[in-house]
Amino acid sequence: MEIDDPNDLQIAKFMFEENRKQILDQAYGGFWNYEVTDFCYLRNMYFPPEDLLSELKNNLGETIHDYGSSQKILNRKMSYFLQCEEENIVAVNGISQLFPIMRRFFQSKTVMHPSPTFGDYHRVFPNALHYKDQVGIDLTEIEASTVDIVIFVNPNNPTGSLIPSHWIFNFAQNHPAKTIIVDESFIDFSDETSLIEQLKLTSLDNLIVITSLSKCLGVAGLRIGYCYTSNQSFLDTLLEEIPIWNMNTIAENFLEVLLKYRSQYKSSLELVKQDRKVLFDDLSTVQFVEKVFPSGGDYLLACLTIDKITMGRMCDSFLSNHNMYLKPVSEKFNDGKSWMRFAVHEPMINRKLIENLHAFALDIIK
């Protein structure tokens, strides 16, 4: 391989060194540099469509030269997509931008969030109490809590557990002294409706909805998310802390173009649900898969009968022999069992995954 710059060197290391999985684990992205099928990170495989991408490409000469719009205009454009009032919306550069702000804003409060869940909640609220997701959540445990803030990740990651939106709304309504934060980053893959639809009809000052659009819209690289709330104190804090140019112009243009593709977006979600159902059934046939759990996200959690050493060998083998990057999540459960989360891909890629899993099962027997 010809190496002309440091990027070429990194790609060569991935191609020829033995620690390929470690390279990907430490990168957290930038996988366009590597020939790999990613079953780790999550996105809608059917969106955005080629026509939408073509519009972005055609506008690229203008968008990369111009400055982006003010926050007020970004919020308005986000409200067009969500079909809601703009005064309750703050468009953000991915919801990861919200985490340090939430940590400072709620630093004197007691917090409860699910366990296991997305790692940033453990990092941002290290002293939080937890309610268990095993896979399934005991709502009476949440009802009995005395904390100031309850966080719902709905559907939860990595379990896929889903709580009815109306239950969360009623919980917030019945506990006005608590602040309820709801992460709905995967809600469109489920059969539940976003809480925003109920909040349009009945405003609750103690309910904060945050969403990353990376997953459902398939645009992780654009870093788009939002916060929806009528909690004026939190809204004021967000607007004070985020920078004047808070979204790159390609992402802003995407929000504009997106409005013409609502029907395609809806259709893409149905395709993901179909693929999830087929993958669920196929994973259940693999010899060392003890159980696959229903999911409201674009991923499936499976409990495996193989030990963690064998699962690690499988991950290395899949990356070396099949260029497939798998996601073990056993450390999130800490119960001695082997757990793995599979992103839902298109049918052909999902079938290839299943073929390789069956082949590995035969290899174990040998």
Secondary structure, 3 states (H helix, E strand, C coil): CCCCCHHHHHHHHHHHCCCHHHHHHHHCCCHHHCCCEECCCCCCCCCCCHHHHHHHHHHHHHHCCCCCCCHHHHHHHHHHHHCCCHHHEEEECCHHHHHHHHHHHCCCCCEEEEECCCHHHHHHCCCCEEEEECCCECHHHHHCCCCCEEEEECCCCCCCCCCCHHHHHHHHHHCCCCEEEEECCCHHHCCCCCHHHHHHHCCCCCEEEEEECHHHHCCHHHCCEEEEECCHHHHHHHHHHCCCCCCCHHHHHHHHHHHHHHHHHHHHHHHHHHHHHHHHHHHCCCCCEEEEECCCCCEEEEEECCCHHHHHHHHHHHHHHHCEECEECHHHCCCCCEEEEEECCCHHHHHHHHHHHHHHHHHHHC
